[in-house]
Structures are given as C-alpha cells and as structure tokens.
Amino acid sequence: MRGTLLAALLISAPALAEDHERLRPATPDEQQARAAVVIADYRYGDLLWENDRIAHRIYSRALEAAEPPSSSGIDAWGKRVRWPYMDRQLRTGDQHADHGEGLDFYNVGTGRGAGGIGIWYDNKLWTSRNYVRPHILSAGPAVADFTVDYDPWPVDTLYTVRETRRFTLPAGTNFTRLTSTLTSSSDAELVVGIGLAKRPINGGKLGEIAKDAANARMSWWGPPDGDKGRMAAAVIVDPAAFAGFAEDADNYLILVRVTPGKPFVYYSGAAWDRGGDFATREAWESYVADQHPGFRP
C-alpha cells in the first residue's frame, strides 16, 4: 500500500524549476536503512538526522552569515517513507516541495523549533548560536546518534553557559533522546527552557498546545499549512526536574532545573499528519501520553 501510494505521488509530483534537480529515488540498499545522520557540507553544514518515522535538521554557524536570521532551534521535516530521504531531497535544492517522500515546511525561524533549548532567566530565554564540532557516533542503519557543541553564550550579564548535546534516534519512534551537559561560569542552578516554536501561519493561527504538568510534557498540533498539511511536535522532560511552563514571543516552553556540569535527558518528538502514522490531533496526543521514557544519563 505504502509503495503504491509513493509511486503515484512520484508520478504526479509537479515538475521542478529548471534550476532544481529531480529527487533521486532511493536504491534498494538505501531502502533497507531505518536511520541516518548526514552533515550536508554542500548546504552550509546542515546536520540531518532521521529514522523510519521522522526527520530533523539543525544548523551550523556557516548558515548564520549566509541566510540570516538563523537559530539553534531544531527543524522537523514531514516524512512519508520508511527509509532515509533528507540528503537526497536537500541536494535537489527544492526541499520545500513534496516530491513523494516528504518535505521541509516547518519554519523554525528565530524560535526553538521542535525541542531546542535556552536558559530561562528574568522572563527571557537566553539562547546559543548555531552548533559547532559535530561528532557522528552512528550514521545508521538502525540508529542515528551524534554529538554537537554550542559555544559559550551570555545569560544577561551574570554568567556564560556552554553546552554539549547528544542526539539519539533509534528506529521505530518519533522521539529523539537528547542528553545535554551545560557548563557555566557560575555554580548556580540553571533553569532551562525547552521550546516548541509558535509558528503563526494562515493569518496568525498558532495551532493547539497541550500542557501536562503531572507527567512533565507538552505537545503541539499545528494548524493546516495550505496543501502541505500539519506538523506536530512534543517535548517530554524528567518529572523530578520539572519547574513549570512559560512562554515568550516565539515559543511555548517547558522548564527544568539543571545543575551545571551534570547531564540531563529530555525527549523531542515530531510528526506530519500525512506521514501515515498520525492523521489527527487525538492520535498524536495519545501517542505522546503513552510514552514512558527513561531519564538516566
């Protein structure tokens, strides 16, 4: 069924502009993989990771100069197929169109996207610049696993913070496990804000946000974006470290208490309503509620 649908979509996909390449179909060997990590050195070092359910991207420092504004938030792509497609689609130069396997239409902008972080202080989120020093631990085929650093950034005039973060996405889940280690020029406890971007479209519609304090999680079901469909996202944190919810102009935030130098774990998830798994808000929120992740670093 999925193969038949994909073939029909590929046939009916609109012709690309002359300066874009067509999406190269995955080879039989490529279709066997269920996870991948790629550093797109042909596109300012975009770091792509995906599994059989969802696809993500973070941005390098090179993009800050080339395409401002850029942020250290987490991008999410709609995905229809069960094998890696991001690298092939990004190489077409037309990643924002649906060529049958998925598309990039979730606009991170200046926000945190689907699970980016910052330090919450004085009712403001203080965020890093884009990632540096990537290190791939596993590029697939069963798990996507890598680390990146975020160079020191200021929190008001009080102190500076830097971060090393590990991203682990095995096959079969919509949630990436993130292990963050924040070091600070101060020994004071940090309050970290983990965000889901407010993504106003179609006259300012923001979608629907659900906050579950008892289980320390929040989920978002996005508004329809024309004929591209809806994106969904969620963040799950350790209830033992949960410190409440907040908002700023760009993000819905879930807050956690963090000790500098001590790793903490959280989970970031996303989905596309045309990906074949979650066609309704109820289906997505039920899936988020059914997660019982571990938080031991």
C-alpha contacts under 8 A as a table, 3 or more apart, distances in Angstrom:
res1	aa1	res2	aa2	distance
1	M	4	T	5.15
1	M	5	L	6.19
2	R	5	L	5.14
2	R	6	L	6.10
2	R	81	V	7.85
3	G	6	L	5.06
3	G	7	A	6.15
4	T	7	A	5.22
4	T	8	A	6.34
5	L	8	A	5.19
5	L	9	L	6.23
6	L	9	L	5.09
6	L	10	L	6.12
6	L	81	V	7.87
6	L	100	G	5.79
6	L	101	E	6.99
7	A	10	L	5.16
7	A	11	I	6.24
7	A	100	G	7.70
8	A	11	I	5.16
8	A	12	S	6.15
9	L	12	S	5.06
9	L	13	A	5.78
9	L	99	H	7.11
9	L	100	G	4.84
10	L	13	A	5.24
10	L	99	H	5.96
10	L	100	G	4.87
13	A	98	D	7.17
13	A	99	H	5.39
13	A	100	G	6.73
14	P	99	H	7.66
16	L	19	D	7.92
16	L	20	H	6.01
16	L	21	E	7.25
16	L	22	R	6.86
16	L	94	D	7.92
17	A	20	H	5.53
18	E	21	E	7.72
20	H	92	T	5.54
20	H	93	G	5.66
20	H	94	D	6.29
21	E	91	R	7.63
21	E	92	T	4.53
21	E	93	G	6.98
21	E	94	D	7.81
22	R	92	T	6.04
23	L	88	R	6.40
23	L	89	Q	5.77
23	L	92	T	6.08
23	L	99	H	6.83
24	R	88	R	6.42
24	R	89	Q	7.83
26	A	29	D	7.91
26	A	30	E	5.60
26	A	31	Q	6.07
26	A	85	Y	7.51
27	T	30	E	5.03
27	T	31	Q	6.22
28	P	31	Q	5.11
28	P	32	Q	6.77
29	D	32	Q	5.40
29	D	33	A	7.38
30	E	33	A	5.67
30	E	83	W	6.92
30	E	84	P	7.25
31	Q	34	R	7.87
31	Q	82	R	7.56
31	Q	83	W	5.07
31	Q	84	P	7.34
32	Q	83	W	6.74
32	Q	141	P	7.87
33	A	36	A	7.55
33	A	83	W	5.69
33	A	84	P	6.88
33	A	140	G	6.92
33	A	141	P	4.58
33	A	142	A	6.73
34	R	51	N	5.21
34	R	52	D	5.03
34	R	82	R	6.63
34	R	83	W	5.38
34	R	84	P	6.84
34	R	140	G	7.06
34	R	141	P	5.40
34	R	142	A	5.35
34	R	143	V	7.30
34	R	171	A	5.75
35	A	49	W	7.47
35	A	50	E	5.50
35	A	51	N	3.91
35	A	52	D	6.39
35	A	83	W	7.15
35	A	84	P	6.42
35	A	139	A	7.17
35	A	140	G	4.81
35	A	141	P	4.95
35	A	142	A	5.30
35	A	143	V	5.16
35	A	144	A	5.45
35	A	169	L	7.69
35	A	170	P	6.93
35	A	171	A	6.24
36	A	48	L	7.93
36	A	49	W	5.62
36	A	50	E	5.60
36	A	51	N	6.48
36	A	84	P	6.30
36	A	138	S	7.96
36	A	139	A	4.82
36	A	140	G	4.62
36	A	141	P	6.16
36	A	142	A	7.96
36	A	143	V	6.98
36	A	144	A	5.28
37	V	47	L	7.34
37	V	48	L	5.61
37	V	49	W	4.40
37	V	50	E	6.80
37	V	136	I	7.43
37	V	138	S	7.45
37	V	139	A	4.57
37	V	140	G	6.89
37	V	144	A	5.63
37	V	145	D	7.36
37	V	146	F	7.88
38	V	47	L	5.94
38	V	48	L	5.16
38	V	49	W	6.52
38	V	87	D	6.92
38	V	139	A	7.19
39	I	45	G	5.70
39	I	46	D	5.86
39	I	47	L	4.53
39	I	48	L	6.24
40	A	43	R	5.40
40	A	44	Y	6.88
40	A	45	G	4.83
40	A	46	D	5.06
40	A	47	L	6.13
40	A	48	L	7.33
40	A	87	D	7.31
41	D	44	Y	5.77
41	D	45	G	4.47
41	D	46	D	7.09
42	Y	45	G	6.91
42	Y	91	R	7.99
43	R	46	D	6.07
44	Y	59	Y	7.92
44	Y	60	S	6.68
44	Y	62	A	5.34
44	Y	63	L	5.45
44	Y	66	A	7.98
45	G	59	Y	6.93
45	G	60	S	5.56
45	G	62	A	6.96
45	G	63	L	7.70
46	D	57	R	6.63
46	D	58	I	6.04
46	D	59	Y	4.91
46	D	60	S	5.93
47	L	57	R	5.49
47	L	58	I	5.35
47	L	59	Y	6.35
47	L	60	S	7.52
48	L	55	A	7.52
48	L	56	H	5.87
48	L	57	R	4.56
48	L	58	I	6.85
48	L	86	M	6.90
48	L	87	D	7.35
49	W	55	A	5.97
49	W	56	H	5.39
49	W	57	R	6.35
49	W	86	M	7.95
49	W	144	A	6.31
50	E	53	R	7.54
50	E	54	I	5.70
50	E	55	A	4.10
50	E	56	H	6.00
50	E	84	P	6.59
50	E	86	M	7.74
50	E	144	A	6.79
50	E	169	L	7.25
51	N	54	I	5.81
51	N	55	A	6.58
51	N	82	R	7.41
51	N	83	W	7.07
51	N	84	P	6.77
51	N	142	A	7.95
51	N	143	V	7.21
51	N	144	A	7.11
51	N	169	L	6.77
51	N	170	P	6.67
51	N	171	A	5.33
51	N	172	G	7.41
51	N	173	T	7.93
52	D	81	V	7.03
52	D	82	R	4.13
52	D	83	W	5.54
52	D	84	P	7.21
52	D	171	A	5.85
52	D	172	G	6.37
52	D	173	T	7.93
53	R	79	K	6.92
53	R	80	R	7.92
53	R	81	V	7.84
53	R	82	R	6.44
53	R	171	A	7.49
53	R	172	G	6.54
53	R	173	T	6.36
53	R	174	N	5.75
53	R	271	A	7.76
53	R	275	G	7.93
54	I	76	A	7.63
54	I	77	W	7.03
54	I	78	G	6.91
54	I	79	K	5.78
54	I	174	N	5.82
54	I	270	A	6.73
54	I	271	A	6.28
55	A	76	A	5.79
55	A	77	W	5.18
55	A	78	G	6.93
55	A	79	K	6.54
55	A	86	M	7.29
56	H	74	I	6.92
56	H	75	D	5.38
56	H	76	A	4.39
56	H	77	W	5.88
57	R	74	I	6.12
57	R	75	D	4.91
57	R	76	A	6.38
57	R	77	W	7.93
58	I	72	S	6.78
58	I	73	G	6.80
58	I	74	I	5.36
58	I	75	D	6.12
58	I	130	N	7.92
58	I	131	Y	7.54
59	Y	63	L	6.62
59	Y	70	S	7.62
59	Y	71	S	7.23
59	Y	72	S	6.48
59	Y	130	N	5.85
59	Y	131	Y	6.43
60	S	63	L	5.76
60	S	64	E	7.43
60	S	130	N	5.12
60	S	131	Y	5.06
60	S	132	V	6.42
61	R	64	E	5.36
61	R	65	A	7.53
61	R	129	R	7.19
61	R	130	N	5.05
61	R	131	Y	6.33
61	R	132	V	6.90
62	A	65	A	5.97
62	A	66	A	6.60
63	L	66	A	4.89
63	L	67	E	5.55
63	L	68	P	7.23
63	L	70	S	6.72
64	E	67	E	5.80
64	E	68	P	5.25
64	E	69	P	6.49
64	E	70	S	5.26
64	E	71	S	7.78
64	E	130	N	7.61
65	A	68	P	6.08
67	E	70	S	6.67
69	P	109	G	7.18
69	P	110	T	6.76
70	S	109	G	6.70
70	S	110	T	6.41
70	S	130	N	7.73
71	S	108	V	7.60
71	S	109	G	6.82
71	S	110	T	5.37
71	S	111	G	6.92
71	S	112	R	7.52
71	S	129	R	6.54
71	S	130	N	6.11
72	S	112	R	6.92
72	S	116	G	6.77
72	S	127	T	7.67
72	S	128	S	6.51
72	S	129	R	5.77
72	S	130	N	4.57
72	S	131	Y	6.77
73	G	108	V	6.51
73	G	110	T	7.62
73	G	111	G	6.12
73	G	112	R	3.93
73	G	113	G	4.87
73	G	114	A	7.08
73	G	115	G	7.03
73	G	116	G	4.47
73	G	117	I	7.27
74	I	108	V	7.02
74	I	112	R	6.26
74	I	113	G	4.77
74	I	114	A	5.19
74	I	115	G	6.06
74	I	116	G	5.43
75	D	106	Y	6.75
75	D	107	N	7.27
75	D	108	V	5.85
75	D	113	G	5.64
75	D	114	A	6.31
76	A	104	D	7.18
76	A	106	Y	6.11
76	A	113	G	7.71
76	A	114	A	6.79
76	A	270	A	6.71
77	W	102	G	7.23
77	W	103	L	5.84
77	W	104	D	4.59
77	W	105	F	6.68
77	W	106	Y	6.54
77	W	272	W	7.79
78	G	102	G	5.20
78	G	103	L	5.30
78	G	104	D	6.20
78	G	105	F	7.48
78	G	231	M	7.17
78	G	271	A	6.71
78	G	272	W	4.96
78	G	274	R	7.64
78	G	275	G	6.67
79	K	101	E	6.21
79	K	102	G	4.33
79	K	103	L	6.72
79	K	271	A	7.95
79	K	272	W	6.76
79	K	274	R	7.91
79	K	275	G	5.42
80	R	100	G	7.57
80	R	101	E	5.13
80	R	102	G	5.32
80	R	274	R	6.94
80	R	275	G	4.29
80	R	276	G	6.64
81	V	84	P	7.73
81	V	85	Y	7.86
81	V	101	E	5.52
81	V	102	G	7.46
81	V	275	G	7.58
84	P	87	D	7.72
85	Y	88	R	5.50
85	Y	89	Q	6.11
85	Y	101	E	6.96
85	Y	102	G	7.96
86	M	89	Q	5.13
86	M	90	L	5.91
87	D	90	L	5.18
87	D	91	R	6.20
88	R	91	R	5.33
88	R	92	T	6.89
89	Q	92	T	5.40
89	Q	93	G	7.43
89	Q	94	D	7.13
89	Q	95	Q	5.51
89	Q	103	L	8.00
90	L	93	G	5.64
90	L	94	D	6.76
90	L	95	Q	5.19
91	R	94	D	7.85
91	R	95	Q	7.98
92	T	95	Q	6.78
94	D	97	A	6.00
95	Q	98	D	7.62
95	Q	103	L	5.80
95	Q	104	D	5.71
96	H	103	L	5.37
96	H	104	D	4.70
96	H	105	F	5.71
97	A	102	G	7.98
97	A	103	L	5.60
97	A	104	D	7.21
98	D	101	E	6.88
98	D	102	G	5.41
98	D	103	L	4.99
98	D	228	K	8.00
99	H	102	G	6.70
99	H	103	L	7.50
102	G	275	G	7.83
105	F	228	K	7.58
106	Y	231	M	6.98
107	N	113	G	7.64
107	N	199	R	7.13
108	V	111	G	5.70
108	V	112	R	6.72
108	V	113	G	4.73
108	V	197	A	6.83
108	V	199	R	7.77
109	G	113	G	7.78
110	T	250	D	7.16
111	G	195	G	7.75
111	G	196	L	7.82
111	G	197	A	5.25
111	G	198	K	7.44
111	G	250	D	5.17
111	G	251	N	6.10
112	R	115	G	6.16
112	R	116	G	4.43
112	R	117	I	6.43
112	R	194	I	7.51
112	R	195	G	5.14
112	R	196	L	6.01
112	R	197	A	5.43
112	R	250	D	7.74
112	R	251	N	6.64
113	G	116	G	6.09
113	G	195	G	6.75
113	G	196	L	5.41
113	G	197	A	4.67
114	A	195	G	6.68
114	A	196	L	5.04
114	A	197	A	6.65
114	A	233	A	5.95
114	A	234	A	7.06
114	A	235	V	7.71
114	A	268	S	6.48
114	A	269	G	7.01
114	A	270	A	6.93
115	G	194	I	5.65
115	G	195	G	5.12
115	G	196	L	5.80
115	G	234	A	7.58
115	G	235	V	6.24
115	G	267	Y	7.83
115	G	268	S	5.25
115	G	269	G	7.74
116	G	194	I	5.75
116	G	195	G	5.66
116	G	196	L	7.61
117	I	127	T	6.99
117	I	192	V	6.78
117	I	193	G	5.60
117	I	194	I	4.42
117	I	195	G	6.13
118	G	125	L	5.55
118	G	126	W	5.25
118	G	127	T	4.50
118	G	128	S	7.07
118	G	192	V	5.79
118	G	193	G	5.33
118	G	194	I	6.63
119	I	125	L	5.45
119	I	126	W	5.01
119	I	127	T	6.53
119	I	155	V	7.13
119	I	190	L	6.96
119	I	191	V	5.95
119	I	192	V	4.61
119	I	193	G	5.81
120	W	123	N	6.46
120	W	124	K	5.63
120	W	125	L	4.64
120	W	126	W	6.39
120	W	190	L	7.90
120	W	191	V	5.51
120	W	192	V	5.54
120	W	193	G	5.50
120	W	255	L	7.80
121	Y	124	K	5.41
121	Y	125	L	6.46
121	Y	126	W	7.35
121	Y	155	V	7.42
121	Y	191	V	7.27
123	N	248	D	7.96
124	K	248	D	7.10
125	L	193	G	6.99
125	L	248	D	7.58
126	W	154	P	7.26
126	W	155	V	5.76
126	W	156	D	7.68
127	T	153	W	7.09
128	S	150	Y	6.38
128	S	151	D	7.14
128	S	152	P	7.22
128	S	153	W	5.46
128	S	162	R	7.96
129	R	150	Y	6.84
129	R	151	D	7.34
129	R	153	W	7.54
130	N	150	Y	6.65
131	Y	134	P	7.62
131	Y	148	V	6.17
131	Y	149	D	5.74
131	Y	150	Y	5.10
131	Y	151	D	7.66
132	V	148	V	6.05
132	V	149	D	5.23
132	V	150	Y	6.01
132	V	151	D	7.26
133	R	148	V	5.60
133	R	149	D	5.80
134	P	146	F	7.15
134	P	147	T	5.71
134	P	148	V	4.38
134	P	149	D	6.94
135	H	146	F	5.57
135	H	147	T	5.21
135	H	148	V	6.35
136	I	139	A	6.54
136	I	145	D	6.35
136	I	146	F	4.25
136	I	147	T	6.49
137	L	144	A	7.94
137	L	145	D	5.28
137	L	146	F	4.93
137	L	147	T	7.52
138	S	143	V	6.50
138	S	144	A	5.56
138	S	145	D	4.88
138	S	146	F	6.65
139	A	143	V	6.98
139	A	144	A	5.30
139	A	145	D	6.59
140	G	143	V	4.89
140	G	144	A	5.40
140	G	145	D	7.99
141	P	144	A	7.66
142	A	170	P	6.20
142	A	171	A	5.88
143	V	168	T	7.14
143	V	169	L	5.70
143	V	170	P	4.12
143	V	171	A	6.01
144	A	167	F	7.72
144	A	168	T	5.75
144	A	169	L	5.04
144	A	170	P	6.14
145	D	166	R	7.31
145	D	167	F	5.60
145	D	168	T	4.42
145	D	169	L	6.37
146	F	166	R	5.74
146	F	167	F	5.50
146	F	168	T	6.77
147	T	164	T	7.00
147	T	165	R	5.53
147	T	166	R	4.26
147	T	167	F	6.16
148	V	164	T	5.87
148	V	165	R	5.61
148	V	166	R	6.69
149	D	162	R	7.77
149	D	163	E	5.69
149	D	164	T	4.42
149	D	165	R	6.34
150	Y	162	R	5.82
150	Y	163	E	5.06
150	Y	164	T	6.35
151	D	162	R	5.28
151	D	163	E	6.81
152	P	160	T	5.89
152	P	161	V	5.09
152	P	162	R	4.19
152	P	163	E	7.50
153	W	160	T	5.30
153	W	161	V	5.48
153	W	162	R	6.42
154	P	157	T	6.73
154	P	158	L	7.65
154	P	159	Y	6.06
154	P	160	T	4.38
154	P	161	V	6.49
155	V	158	L	6.01
155	V	159	Y	5.65
155	V	160	T	5.78
155	V	161	V	7.26
156	D	159	Y	7.23
159	Y	184	S	6.89
159	Y	185	S	5.48
159	Y	186	S	6.10
160	T	184	S	5.74
160	T	185	S	5.57
160	T	186	S	7.80
161	V	182	L	6.60
161	V	183	T	5.68
161	V	184	S	4.45
161	V	185	S	6.66
162	R	182	L	5.69
162	R	183	T	5.47
162	R	184	S	6.55
163	E	180	S	6.76
163	E	181	T	5.59
163	E	182	L	4.52
163	E	183	T	6.39
164	T	180	S	5.89
164	T	181	T	5.31
164	T	182	L	6.69
165	R	178	L	6.64
165	R	179	T	5.53
165	R	180	S	4.35
165	R	181	T	6.28
166	R	177	R	7.96
166	R	178	L	5.48
166	R	179	T	5.00
166	R	180	S	6.44
167	F	176	T	6.43
167	F	177	R	5.88
167	F	178	L	4.78
167	F	179	T	6.77
168	T	176	T	5.57
168	T	177	R	5.11
168	T	178	L	6.45
169	L	173	T	7.62
169	L	175	F	6.83
169	L	176	T	4.62
169	L	177	R	6.37
170	P	173	T	6.83
170	P	176	T	7.73
173	T	176	T	7.87
174	N	269	G	5.25
174	N	270	A	6.02
174	N	271	A	6.85
175	F	267	Y	6.00
175	F	268	S	5.36
175	F	269	G	4.10
175	F	270	A	7.02
176	T	267	Y	5.61
176	T	268	S	5.36
176	T	269	G	6.17
177	R	265	V	7.04
177	R	266	Y	6.14
177	R	267	Y	4.72
177	R	268	S	6.76
178	L	265	V	5.63
178	L	266	Y	5.40
178	L	267	Y	5.83
178	L	268	S	7.43
179	T	263	P	6.35
179	T	264	F	5.66
179	T	265	V	4.50
179	T	266	Y	6.67
179	T	297	P	6.58
180	S	263	P	5.40
180	S	264	F	5.47
180	S	265	V	6.36
181	T	260	P	7.45
181	T	261	G	5.95
181	T	262	K	6.00
181	T	263	P	4.34
181	T	264	F	6.57
182	L	259	T	7.98
182	L	260	P	5.43
182	L	261	G	5.60
182	L	262	K	7.17
182	L	263	P	7.16
183	T	260	P	4.90
183	T	261	G	4.91
184	S	187	D	6.77
184	S	260	P	5.92
184	S	261	G	7.64
187	D	259	T	7.93
187	D	260	P	6.52
188	A	259	T	7.53
188	A	260	P	7.47
189	E	257	R	6.88
189	E	258	V	5.93
189	E	259	T	5.08
189	E	260	P	6.61
190	L	257	R	5.85
190	L	258	V	5.07
190	L	259	T	6.23
190	L	260	P	6.97
191	V	243	A	7.79
191	V	255	L	6.43
191	V	256	V	5.64
191	V	257	R	4.72
191	V	258	V	6.09
192	V	255	L	5.54
192	V	256	V	5.28
192	V	257	R	6.35
192	V	258	V	6.79
193	G	253	L	5.53
193	G	254	I	5.62
193	G	255	L	4.61
193	G	256	V	6.67
194	I	235	V	7.59
194	I	253	L	5.36
194	I	254	I	5.36
194	I	255	L	6.38
195	G	235	V	7.84
195	G	251	N	5.58
195	G	252	Y	5.50
195	G	253	L	4.47
195	G	254	I	6.54
196	L	220	W	7.49
196	L	233	A	7.09
196	L	234	A	7.25
196	L	235	V	7.68
196	L	251	N	5.49
196	L	252	Y	5.24
196	L	253	L	6.49
197	A	250	D	5.79
197	A	251	N	4.33
197	A	252	Y	6.28
198	K	206	L	6.05
198	K	249	A	7.77
198	K	250	D	5.27
198	K	251	N	4.98
198	K	252	Y	6.63
199	R	205	K	7.84
199	R	206	L	5.70
199	R	207	G	7.99
199	R	222	G	7.93
199	R	250	D	7.77
200	P	203	G	7.28
200	P	204	G	4.41
200	P	205	K	5.08
200	P	206	L	4.81
201	I	204	G	4.96
201	I	205	K	5.35
201	I	206	L	6.89
201	I	223	P	7.44
201	I	225	D	6.87
202	N	205	K	5.93
202	N	225	D	7.07
205	K	223	P	6.43
206	L	222	G	6.67
206	L	223	P	6.37
207	G	220	W	7.00
207	G	221	W	5.64
207	G	222	G	4.20
207	G	223	P	4.49
208	E	220	W	5.60
208	E	221	W	5.18
208	E	222	G	6.35
208	E	223	P	7.68
209	I	218	M	7.15
209	I	219	S	5.79
209	I	220	W	4.45
209	I	221	W	6.54
210	A	218	M	5.49
210	A	219	S	5.24
210	A	220	W	6.31
211	K	217	R	6.31
211	K	218	M	4.42
211	K	219	S	6.70
212	D	215	N	5.70
212	D	216	A	5.78
212	D	217	R	5.32
212	D	218	M	5.84
213	A	216	A	4.76
213	A	217	R	6.59
213	A	244	G	7.07
214	A	239	P	7.49
215	N	239	P	6.13
216	A	236	I	6.13
216	A	237	V	5.58
216	A	238	D	6.53
216	A	239	P	5.11
216	A	242	F	6.11
216	A	254	I	7.94
217	R	234	A	7.31
217	R	235	V	5.61
217	R	236	I	4.32
217	R	237	V	6.13
217	R	254	I	7.39
218	M	234	A	5.63
218	M	235	V	5.60
218	M	236	I	6.72
218	M	254	I	7.28
219	S	232	A	7.56
219	S	233	A	5.75
219	S	234	A	4.02
219	S	235	V	6.49
219	S	285	E	6.92
219	S	288	V	7.38
220	W	232	A	5.50
220	W	233	A	5.18
220	W	234	A	6.02
221	W	230	R	7.45
221	W	231	M	6.60
221	W	232	A	4.56
221	W	233	A	6.76
221	W	281	R	6.00
221	W	284	W	7.92
222	G	230	R	5.43
222	G	231	M	5.28
222	G	232	A	5.55
223	P	230	R	5.86
223	P	231	M	7.72
224	P	227	D	7.75
224	P	228	K	7.43
224	P	229	G	5.17
224	P	230	R	4.82
225	D	228	K	5.55
225	D	229	G	5.46
225	D	230	R	6.15
226	G	229	G	6.56
229	G	272	W	7.40
229	G	273	D	6.38
229	G	274	R	6.64
230	R	272	W	5.94
230	R	273	D	5.54
230	R	274	R	7.74
231	M	270	A	7.24
231	M	271	A	5.81
231	M	272	W	4.63
231	M	273	D	6.37
232	A	270	A	5.35
232	A	271	A	5.03
232	A	272	W	6.18
232	A	273	D	7.60
232	A	284	W	7.58
233	A	268	S	7.52
233	A	269	G	5.43
233	A	270	A	4.04
233	A	271	A	6.34
234	A	268	S	5.89
234	A	269	G	5.06
234	A	270	A	6.27
234	A	288	V	7.23
235	V	254	I	7.85
235	V	266	Y	7.34
235	V	267	Y	5.59
235	V	268	S	4.66
235	V	269	G	6.32
236	I	266	Y	5.87
236	I	267	Y	5.07
236	I	268	S	6.64
237	V	241	A	7.57
237	V	242	F	6.80
237	V	256	V	7.42
237	V	265	V	7.15
237	V	266	Y	4.75
237	V	267	Y	6.53
237	V	295	F	7.92
238	D	241	A	5.46
238	D	242	F	6.20
238	D	256	V	7.92
238	D	265	V	7.33
238	D	266	Y	6.80
238	D	295	F	6.14
239	P	242	F	4.95
241	A	256	V	5.18
241	A	257	R	5.25
241	A	258	V	7.36
242	F	254	I	7.79
242	F	255	L	6.04
242	F	256	V	4.56
242	F	257	R	6.58
243	A	254	I	7.67
243	A	255	L	5.01
243	A	256	V	4.96
243	A	257	R	6.26
244	G	254	I	6.15
244	G	255	L	5.30
244	G	256	V	7.40
245	F	252	Y	7.75
245	F	253	L	5.63
245	F	254	I	4.58
245	F	255	L	5.70
246	A	252	Y	6.40
246	A	253	L	5.01
246	A	254	I	6.40
246	A	255	L	7.25
247	E	250	D	7.75
247	E	251	N	5.71
247	E	252	Y	4.71
247	E	253	L	5.44
248	D	251	N	5.43
248	D	252	Y	6.84
248	D	253	L	7.84
258	V	262	K	7.42
258	V	264	F	7.14
259	T	262	K	5.57
263	P	297	P	6.21
264	F	295	F	7.34
264	F	296	R	7.71
264	F	297	P	6.17
265	V	295	F	5.27
265	V	296	R	6.94
265	V	297	P	6.06
266	Y	295	F	6.93
271	A	275	G	7.32
271	A	278	F	7.18
272	W	275	G	5.23
272	W	278	F	7.04
272	W	279	A	7.91
273	D	276	G	7.03
273	D	277	D	7.29
273	D	278	F	5.30
273	D	279	A	4.51
273	D	280	T	6.82
274	R	277	D	7.76
274	R	278	F	7.52
274	R	279	A	6.51
275	G	278	F	7.15
275	G	279	A	7.99
276	G	279	A	7.01
278	F	281	R	7.51
278	F	283	A	5.53
278	F	284	W	5.60
279	A	283	A	6.90
279	A	284	W	7.87
280	T	283	A	5.31
280	T	284	W	6.52
281	R	284	W	5.16
281	R	285	E	6.09
282	E	285	E	5.24
282	E	286	S	5.99
283	A	286	S	5.20
283	A	287	Y	6.27
284	W	287	Y	5.14
284	W	288	V	6.30
285	E	288	V	5.02
285	E	289	A	6.06
286	S	289	A	5.08
286	S	290	D	6.19
287	Y	290	D	5.14
287	Y	291	Q	6.73
288	V	291	Q	5.55
